[in-house]
């Protein structure tokens, strides 16, 4: 069963407040799962694109517990938004071992910190943030459950007809960003094995928000009359509310030692078909460049579907929402996903 009944889905969003209210509305399944794992929830790296909504979702699902968001808060408005949602905000540099040691020892930890864009030209910093920092966190919180955000980029390309990489497939990272992400996973695996720390590693492929994401990237190009690159011709996407819910529900499905779980939508979505769908909604014909490659980054989400059911928001509903948002000139983060990159350089 999907986490929300399709009849409850809105037709669109009037503004960011309405978007975030819906995105952080907990399902009954999430509430039940969090009831099964006792203790407060600590979210490390809460300052990223998904952190604020995940924290608010956790607090709405478990209103009687402390939910604590930790980040450097270089943008002070993020901390204020957390506090407005009754989420505690603690400023901390997660590279500082002593500062991390001073954080509350919550039974439930969600690790969202890391570095992707800007990797080229700052490789040592990328490795420090994606490998050294996780080692500090994994050792410090060895007595907690730890759910870790990772990426499908740790896999090699797979043939589109194959349907995507499974959790049991060997990794094959391309480029130093993906290598460092595998390093992050290995640090959490090492300390999980050493201390018996239960956990899950969420290999996420492309969460969708109205303000950024693969659908925003494709739809924006169609609306602007800019050619859509077809070389990476297929993608997996999932509504950000579902991705956050899946990650929090993983707290009730941790394993010792920790194990990976692919999280995305069930479809292998054609970039050409998505562009054409946006074209229909915009009343224009998309322009294309390149030809679809036989291989790209894709994940098989069969295990997540077994655990959680299908995501609550269908693919074409997300297309409708993004199209409406773009036509209304809604807010945008101006952070392209670079989903079309095929050399692993970000």
TINUKOL-554075 format. One line per field, with one value per residue (C-alpha): x, y, z; residue number from 1. Coordinates in steps of 0.05 Angstrom, whole numbers, plus 5000, padded with zeros to 4 digits. Layout:
<recs>
px (X, ...) $
py (Y, ...) $
pz (Z, ...) $
num (NUM, ...) $
</recs>
This chain:
<recs>
px (5000, 5023, 5035, 4979, 4916, 4916, 4849, 4884, 4936, 4929, 4925, 4983, 5012, 4998, 5064, 5124, 5085, 5031, 5085, 5123, 5060, 5041, 5112, 5119, 5051, 5066, 5033, 5001, 5055, 5111, 5078, 5072, 5144, 5171, 5128, 5165, 5234, 5241, 5280, 5296, 5319, 5383, 5391, 5463, 5473, 5403, 5421, 5416, 5359, 5322, 5341, 5290, 5231, 5257, 5264, 5194, 5166, 5199, 5172, 5101, 5105, 5133, 5110, 5125, 5199, 5259, 5279, 5346, 5376, 5452, 5490, 5539, 5479, 5517, 5448, 5418, 5347, 5349, 5358, 5301, 5256, 5272, 5256, 5190, 5173, 5192, 5256, 5317, 5377, 5449, 5506, 5564, 5621, 5617, 5691, 5707, 5713, 5706, 5644, 5612, 5627, 5589, 5524, 5465, 5470, 5402, 5381, 5362, 5410, 5398, 5463, 5451, 5518, 5564, 5592, 5576, 5576, 5642, 5679, 5722, 5778, 5769, 5779, 5813, 5756, 5705, 5742, 5747, 5672, 5649, 5697, 5733, 5669, 5629, 5684, 5679, 5603, 5600, 5648, 5616, 5545, 5562, 5507, 5452, 5413, 5442, 5407, 5456, 5439, 5481, 5472, 5460, 5525, 5563, 5539, 5567, 5524, 5474, 5439, 5371, 5338, 5366, 5323, 5375, 5427, 5406, 5434, 5470, 5507, 5580, 5593, 5632, 5639, 5659, 5698, 5723, 5655, 5625, 5688, 5683, 5610, 5629, 5682, 5627, 5588, 5650, 5663, 5594, 5599, 5666, 5643, 5576, 5615, 5663, 5611, 5547, 5515, 5448, 5437, 5414, 5449, 5398, 5422, 5377, 5366, 5338, 5287, 5237, 5215, 5180, 5241, 5295, 5306, 5309, 5237, 5250, 5313, 5277, 5213, 5253, 5290, 5226, 5192, 5252, 5258, 5328, 5348, 5342, 5403, 5381, 5449, 5429, 5362, 5331, 5327, 5295, 5258, 5218, 5177, 5219, 5165, 5167, 5244, 5244, 5190, 5228, 5291, 5256, 5220, 5288, 5300, 5251, 5286, 5359, 5406, 5470, 5516, 5486, 5462, 5444, 5374, 5358, 5306, 5273, 5211, 5194, 5196, 5254, 5232, 5249, 5278, 5248, 5179, 5184, 5203, 5145, 5098, 5121, 5113, 5040, 5028, 5064, 5034, 5101, 5146, 5210, 5277, 5328, 5402, 5441, 5417, 5400, 5458, 5446, 5473, 5463, 5456, 5393, 5371, 5323, 5277, 5243, 5267, 5243, 5176, 5172, 5186, 5146, 5099, 5099, 5113, 5052, 5061, 5059, 5108, 5058, 5029, 5098, 5102, 5036, 5058, 5126, 5093, 5044, 5099, 5142, 5084, 5070, 5143, 5149, 5211, 5273, 5338, 5378, 5416, 5415, 5421, 5470, 5434, 5461, 5533, 5565, 5637, 5623, 5650, 5606) $
py (5000, 5070, 5115, 5164, 5146, 5175, 5211, 5254, 5282, 5356, 5382, 5429, 5479, 5553, 5569, 5540, 5537, 5493, 5450, 5439, 5426, 5369, 5343, 5338, 5306, 5238, 5174, 5127, 5076, 5125, 5141, 5067, 5053, 5109, 5085, 5019, 5051, 5087, 5151, 5219, 5232, 5268, 5292, 5307, 5352, 5379, 5442, 5411, 5411, 5353, 5363, 5415, 5375, 5310, 5342, 5372, 5305, 5269, 5319, 5314, 5238, 5237, 5302, 5280, 5267, 5312, 5320, 5355, 5383, 5393, 5432, 5490, 5534, 5579, 5603, 5624, 5623, 5547, 5543, 5592, 5550, 5488, 5522, 5546, 5472, 5455, 5422, 5439, 5468, 5456, 5489, 5440, 5427, 5352, 5351, 5372, 5308, 5343, 5382, 5317, 5283, 5339, 5326, 5291, 5216, 5202, 5130, 5147, 5183, 5204, 5223, 5270, 5307, 5304, 5340, 5332, 5396, 5431, 5365, 5380, 5426, 5408, 5333, 5330, 5367, 5321, 5260, 5291, 5307, 5242, 5193, 5224, 5257, 5192, 5156, 5207, 5202, 5126, 5116, 5170, 5144, 5070, 5057, 5088, 5065, 5102, 5113, 5141, 5178, 5153, 5152, 5105, 5134, 5080, 5030, 5025, 5039, 4984, 4968, 5002, 4936, 4904, 4947, 4976, 4954, 4914, 4920, 4854, 4878, 4898, 4973, 5006, 5080, 5125, 5187, 5212, 5237, 5168, 5135, 5180, 5162, 5088, 5108, 5138, 5073, 5033, 5075, 5063, 4989, 4983, 5013, 4977, 4911, 4932, 4954, 4919, 4985, 4974, 5016, 5024, 5058, 5093, 5093, 5149, 5165, 5234, 5262, 5309, 5376, 5431, 5476, 5429, 5358, 5320, 5337, 5411, 5408, 5375, 5416, 5481, 5465, 5448, 5512, 5554, 5520, 5495, 5426, 5367, 5322, 5250, 5216, 5196, 5173, 5141, 5160, 5139, 5192, 5194, 5248, 5279, 5268, 5193, 5192, 5225, 5179, 5117, 5141, 5152, 5085, 5053, 5067, 5010, 4965, 4971, 4912, 4895, 4901, 4957, 4942, 4984, 4997, 5028, 5084, 5114, 5107, 5038, 5062, 5068, 5136, 5157, 5227, 5234, 5213, 5261, 5319, 5302, 5300, 5370, 5392, 5370, 5410, 5472, 5468, 5464, 5413, 5397, 5402, 5346, 5334, 5269, 5198, 5152, 5110, 5037, 5044, 5094, 5098, 5061, 5024, 4967, 4986, 4919, 4911, 4981, 4965, 4901, 4939, 5002, 4992, 5038, 5112, 5154, 5202, 5173, 5196, 5233, 5269, 5296, 5318, 5355, 5390, 5411, 5436, 5478, 5505, 5525, 5558, 5598, 5619, 5586, 5591, 5551, 5533, 5542, 5478, 5433, 5359, 5347, 5281, 5280, 5277, 5212, 5220, 5225, 5296, 5345) $
pz (5000, 4985, 5045, 5026, 4990, 4920, 4933, 4985, 4938, 4923, 4852, 4864, 4913, 4920, 4954, 4991, 5057, 5025, 4992, 5057, 5097, 5051, 5044, 5120, 5133, 5164, 5142, 5192, 5173, 5191, 5258, 5274, 5255, 5298, 5356, 5352, 5363, 5428, 5440, 5412, 5341, 5322, 5250, 5230, 5170, 5174, 5134, 5065, 5015, 5048, 5120, 5141, 5114, 5143, 5211, 5209, 5185, 5243, 5293, 5265, 5267, 5338, 5371, 5442, 5429, 5421, 5348, 5343, 5279, 5276, 5224, 5217, 5199, 5152, 5133, 5200, 5172, 5171, 5246, 5256, 5211, 5251, 5316, 5288, 5277, 5349, 5325, 5367, 5329, 5351, 5314, 5305, 5257, 5247, 5228, 5300, 5341, 5407, 5384, 5359, 5426, 5461, 5422, 5456, 5452, 5421, 5407, 5336, 5288, 5216, 5180, 5121, 5118, 5057, 4998, 4924, 4882, 4881, 4887, 4826, 4849, 4923, 4924, 4991, 5025, 4991, 5018, 5088, 5090, 5059, 5094, 5154, 5181, 5178, 5216, 5272, 5274, 5269, 5327, 5370, 5361, 5362, 5414, 5370, 5310, 5250, 5183, 5132, 5068, 5010, 4934, 4876, 4846, 4884, 4832, 4762, 4701, 4686, 4621, 4618, 4600, 4663, 4708, 4755, 4807, 4867, 4937, 4928, 4866, 4876, 4876, 4820, 4834, 4776, 4795, 4862, 4887, 4880, 4908, 4970, 4978, 4979, 5030, 5073, 5070, 5087, 5149, 5176, 5158, 5193, 5259, 5255, 5250, 5305, 5355, 5332, 5314, 5279, 5217, 5146, 5087, 5042, 4970, 4945, 4872, 4858, 4907, 4875, 4904, 4865, 4874, 4847, 4822, 4757, 4738, 4752, 4709, 4650, 4656, 4660, 4596, 4559, 4583, 4562, 4494, 4513, 4485, 4533, 4533, 4521, 4531, 4601, 4575, 4637, 4711, 4777, 4817, 4882, 4916, 4971, 5023, 5007, 5009, 5077, 5102, 5078, 5112, 5178, 5173, 5165, 5239, 5252, 5202, 5220, 5214, 5250, 5215, 5174, 5103, 5042, 5016, 4948, 4955, 4893, 4851, 4821, 4748, 4700, 4674, 4603, 4599, 4529, 4554, 4613, 4567, 4521, 4581, 4601, 4529, 4530, 4594, 4567, 4497, 4463, 4429, 4467, 4433, 4443, 4434, 4436, 4435, 4493, 4518, 4532, 4603, 4660, 4736, 4756, 4819, 4831, 4888, 4898, 4970, 4990, 4958, 4998, 5062, 5051, 4992, 4931, 4942, 4956, 4898, 4827, 4774, 4730, 4790, 4804, 4731, 4738, 4802, 4774, 4710, 4749, 4794, 4735, 4698, 4761, 4765, 4834, 4877, 4855, 4889, 4825, 4840, 4779, 4795, 4737, 4726, 4655, 4679, 4658, 4682, 4756, 4760, 4799) $
num (1, 2, 3, 4, 5, 6, 7, 8, 9, 10, 11, 12, 13, 14, 15, 16, 17, 18, 19, 20, 21, 22, 23, 24, 25, 26, 27, 28, 29, 30, 31, 32, 33, 34, 35, 36, 37, 38, 39, 40, 41, 42, 43, 44, 45, 46, 47, 48, 49, 50, 51, 52, 53, 54, 55, 56, 57, 58, 59, 60, 61, 62, 63, 64, 65, 66, 67, 68, 69, 70, 71, 72, 73, 74, 75, 76, 77, 78, 79, 80, 81, 82, 83, 84, 85, 86, 87, 88, 89, 90, 91, 92, 93, 94, 95, 96, 97, 98, 99, 100, 101, 102, 103, 104, 105, 106, 107, 108, 109, 110, 111, 112, 113, 114, 115, 116, 117, 118, 119, 120, 121, 122, 123, 124, 125, 126, 127, 128, 129, 130, 131, 132, 133, 134, 135, 136, 137, 138, 139, 140, 141, 142, 143, 144, 145, 146, 147, 148, 149, 150, 151, 152, 153, 154, 155, 156, 157, 158, 159, 160, 161, 162, 163, 164, 165, 166, 167, 168, 169, 170, 171, 172, 173, 174, 175, 176, 177, 178, 179, 180, 181, 182, 183, 184, 185, 186, 187, 188, 189, 190, 191, 192, 193, 194, 195, 196, 197, 198, 199, 200, 201, 202, 203, 204, 205, 206, 207, 208, 209, 210, 211, 212, 213, 214, 215, 216, 217, 218, 219, 220, 221, 222, 223, 224, 225, 226, 227, 228, 229, 230, 231, 232, 233, 234, 235, 236, 237, 238, 239, 240, 241, 242, 243, 244, 245, 246, 247, 248, 249, 250, 251, 252, 253, 254, 255, 256, 257, 258, 259, 260, 261, 262, 263, 264, 265, 266, 267, 268, 269, 270, 271, 272, 273, 274, 275, 276, 277, 278, 279, 280, 281, 282, 283, 284, 285, 286, 287, 288, 289, 290, 291, 292, 293, 294, 295, 296, 297, 298, 299, 300, 301, 302, 303, 304, 305, 306, 307, 308, 309, 310, 311, 312, 313, 314, 315, 316, 317, 318, 319, 320, 321, 322, 323, 324, 325, 326, 327, 328, 329, 330, 331, 332, 333, 334, 335, 336, 337, 338, 339, 340, 341, 342, 343, 344, 345, 346) $
</recs>
